[in-house]
Amino acid sequence: MSVDCSSDLLTPATDAPTVSIVIINWNGQEHLARCLASLEAQTYRDFEIIVVDNGSTDGSVGFIRERYPAVRLIRNERNMGFARANNQGIAMARGRYIAILNNDTQAEPPWLETLVSAAEAHPEMGAFAPLVLFNDRRDTIDSAGLTVLIWGYGVQNRLGEHRARAGSICEVFGVTATAALFRRELLLDIGLFDEDYFIYYEDVDLAWRARLRGWRALFVPEAIVYHTHSATVGRNSPFKRRLLTRNRLWTIVKNYHFPAFLFFLPLIVILQIGSVVLSLVRGDTAPLTGLWQGLMGLPGALRKRAIVQSRRTASFREMVSWMGWFQSPFPTWRLRWALGRL
């Protein structure tokens, strides 16, 4: 890595920008060009951009240095994963607010101004979710924040619905890492993304940990981002399915309240195994591999659980008021298939 940065969050300088925008890139020059162009057009100007490049070989680094010399660049020699690279960018960030933005997104000009205004107007909230729409179907919702279902699955709110159904500004369980704004204090309190995840579910884990510490999240529908879903890794790739299965298991183990976990454990096990069996019927072994890797990683997840649970301040009653009930994951899986096998 060509830039040395601490694993701790840095204290903002007195002349620091209000917002630090962190973007992770891996061989995504084409998408990154559109993303950075959309940031050039923002109505809110008090921000810095930090790009963490994960060992790209497509000319991304040269493009950034030539076209956007003001961007603060961290260059990793190899792909360090989404979670660790974001943590590197956050460690370099100087702003009071930290924005996470995928390289395959394009933000409408008022996006950042709208989020910052919401943050200033709602000091009781720690994280802010924009309305994320599919780039190639701009009338269709990708996410409106996220919710954790009672059996531990993280789901994107209003996935696949028409943008007219986005609703008004409201509290949600948490925010997705596609595009989000965090108060620095929240990240200082709960820690950053779990680097063992590499990619996927790190945002669900972070949202859950934030809720356990009493932090709240707000959905801001007037802040709009367009997302080319899974543009970097690929839609419905075996790699993605494997890590989703593994990381989902670790997230449940780390964050679920005890003894409520025991009550819902049979349902959790049925859904985990059921999804693997259905995949095997289709000849797909990736989820099975992910489940095996998740089980092998349980000792580490349990050690992390001890830390997370020792610091929680929210009761299960408080948590469950924001979790989803009686929502089968199967319609969501079918919807993702219909939307292009995301």
N, C-alpha and C positions, 0 to 999 in steps of 0.2 A: 504494500500500500504506500502511495507516495505522500500521504499526509498523515501525520501522527496526531491522534486525538484521544483524549481520555475516555474511559468508560463511564465517567460521571458527567452529569449535566454541568455545563459551564455556567458561571454566573454572568448574566448579561452586562455588558459595558454600558456606561451612561449614554453613549452615543449609538447604542445598538438599535436596529430596526424593531418595529413593533412585532412583526411576524417573520419567522423563518420558515421557508417552504422547502421540504425535503423530498427529493425525487430519486427513486432507485432506477437504474438503467442497466439492462443486459442485452446487448445486440439489438437495441430498439431505436436506432437513429431516426428512422422514418417517423415513428410515433413521437419520439422526444422532440423532434423539430416542431410538430404541431402543438405539443404541450407547451413548450417554451414560448412559441408565438402567441398562444392564448394568454400567457402570463404577461407578455409585453403589452397586451391590450387591456390589462386590468385598470379599473377606475381608481382603485386603492393602490397607492404607490409606496407606502412605507414597509417594504419587505425586502428580504434577501432570498436568494435561491441557492440551495446546496444540492448538487447532484452527486450521488455516489454511484460510480460505475463499477460493475461487478465483472471486470475482466473482459469487456467487449472486444471483439475482433472485427467489427463492421465499420470502423471509422468514427464511432460515436465520440470518443475523446477528442480527436482532432476537430470534429465539427463543433463541439462545445468551445474549445479554446479559440477557434477562429471566429465563430459567429457570436458567441456569448462570453467574452472574456471576463465580464463582471461576475459570472457564476462561480461560486466557490465549489471547487471540484475535489472529490476524494476518488482516487483511482486504485481499486483493488487489483491485484495481479490475477486473481481467480474469482469465481463466483462464490461469494460468501453467504448467499441466501438473502431473502427479502428482510427477515427479521434483524439479522446482524447488521446489514447495510443500513437499514433505517436507524438503528441504534448509533452507528457511526455518524450519520448525518445529524441526529439529534444532539449528540455530544458536541458537535461543532456549532450548533445553533446558538444565536445570540438574542433572539427575540423573546418577548414576553409570552407570545403564542407560538406554538409549533404546528404547522400545517403539513400533513402527509398527503402526497399526491402521486398516483400511479403515472408512469411515463406514457401510458396509452390513454390518457384523458385529455380533454380539452375543456377549459373552464370558460363560462360566459364572462364578459367583462365585469359585471357587478359581483361576481362570485365572492371574492375575498372581502370586499367592502361590506357585503351583506352579512358574512360570517362574523367579521370583527364587530360590526354594529350590534349583532345579536349577543356576542360575548360581553360587550360593554353594558348592554341593557339587562343582562341576566347574570350577575356575578355569582349567583347560587349554582350555576351550571359549570361543569368542568370540561365537557367535550361537546362538539357541535358537528352535526351531520348535514351535509347539503343533499339536495335531490340529485341522485345520479341516474341518468337516462342512458339507454343503449345508443351508441354513436350511430349505428346503422338503422336504428328504429327509434327516432327521437321522440316519438309519442309513447314509448314504453319504458316503464320504470325498471331500472336495475336494482336500486336500493333506496330506501328512505330511512336510513339507520338500520340497526339490526336488533333482533330479539333472540333470546335463548329460550328454547322450549323446555318444559318441565323435565323432559328426559335428556336434556343436555345438548341437543342439537342447536347450532347457531343458524339462523335463517335471515335472509335479507327481507326487510319489511317491504311489502307491496310488490314483490318481484313479479314482473310480467303484467302488471296492471297498467291501465292507461294513465298517462301523466295527470289527467284531470282528477284522478282519485288520490292524488298525493296528499290532499288535505292541507290544513293550516299548521302553523308552528306549534310544536307539542313536544312533551318529554317522551323519550324512548329509552329502551334498555341500554343501548350503546351505539357506537359508530363503527363503520367499516373502514378498513385501511385503504380502500380505493381512493377516498378523498375525505379528509376530516381535519378539524381544528381542535387542538388541545391547549388548555392552560398549562404553562410550564409547571405550576404547582402540583397539578395532578400527576404528572410524570415523575416529579421529584418524590412524591408520596408513595406511589405504587410500584415504581420501577418501569423499565422499558419492555420491549417485546422479548419474549422467550426465544433465545437464539437457537435452542435445540429444535425448534419447529422448522427451521429453514424457510419455509413458505407455507401459507394456508393455516387458517384458524388462529394465527397469532393475534388477530384483531378481536376475535371472540374471547380469547383468553384474557386479553388486556381489558376489554369491556367488563368482563365478569369480575376481575380483580378490582377494578375501579368501583363497581357496585358494592362489592363486599366491604370496601373502605368508606362507603357512604357518598361517593361522587355520583353526580347526576349528568345526564346527557340530553341535548336538545336537538330536535330535527328542525332545520330551517329550509323550507321548500323554495324560498325565493332565491337561494344560492344554488345555481345549477351547473352540473358537470356532465359531460358526455364521455362515455367509457366504451372503448373497444375491448370487450371482455376476453380475458385470457390471451391477449395478443402476443405476449412474450413466451409463455410456457406452452400454449396451444390448448384448444378447446377439447375437453374430455380426454386428456392424455392419460396413459397409465400412471405416469409420474404424479399427476395431480390427484388421481383417485387413490393412489397408495398413501400419499401424505395427508389427504383429507381424513382417511380412516384412522391413521396413526395419531394425528394431532388432535382429532376429536376425542379420542379415548383419553389422552393425557389431560385435555382441558377439563373433562368431567371429573377425573380423579383429583386434580389439583383444587378445583373450585367448589364442588358440590358440598352443601352443608351436611354434617352428620348430626343426628341419625336419619334425617330425611332421605339421605342417599340410600340407606338400606331399604326403605319403603319402595322407592322407585327403581331399585337395582334390577328386579326381574324384567321390567319393561325396557330398561336400558340395554340389558344383555340380549333380549329378544330382538330389538331393533338393530343392534350392532351385528349380531350373527345373521339375522335375516337379510340384511343388505349384502353381506358377504356371500351368502348362499345364492341369492338372486344373481349376483355377479358371476358366480361360478357356473350357474346354469347357462349363462350367455357366453361362457368360455373366457371370462375375464378374471384373472388371478391377482390383479393389482390390489384390490381391497383386502384379500386374504393375506398378502404379504404385508400390507399396512397394519392389519390387526396383529399379526405375529410380531412385527417390530414394536408396535405399541405395548404389547404384553412384555416384551423383553426390556422395554424402557420404563416399566412400572416402578422399580426401585428409585430411579431418579425423580419420577413424577411424585412419588410419595414423600420424598425429602422436600421437594418444593411445596407440596401440600402443607406440610407442617409449618412452614414459614407463612404461607398465605393465610391459613386458618388462624394462626396465632395473632394476626394483625387485623382480622375482620372486625368491623363495627356494626354491620347491618345484620339483622336477624333474618331467619329464613322467611318469616312472615312478610318482612319488608321486601326481600328479594322476590318472592313468589308473586307479589303484586305487579311486577313488571315482566314476569316470564309468561311465555305462551302456553295455553292449556288446550288439550284435546285437538291438537293440530297434527294430522298425520304428515310425515315427511314425503309420502309417496306422491301426492299431487305436485309438490315442489320439484321432485325428481322428474316427473312427467313434463312439467312446464319447462324445465331446463332443456329437456330433450327437444321439445317443440320449438324453443327459442334458438335452436342451433347447436344442441349438444354442448352446452357451456362447460 
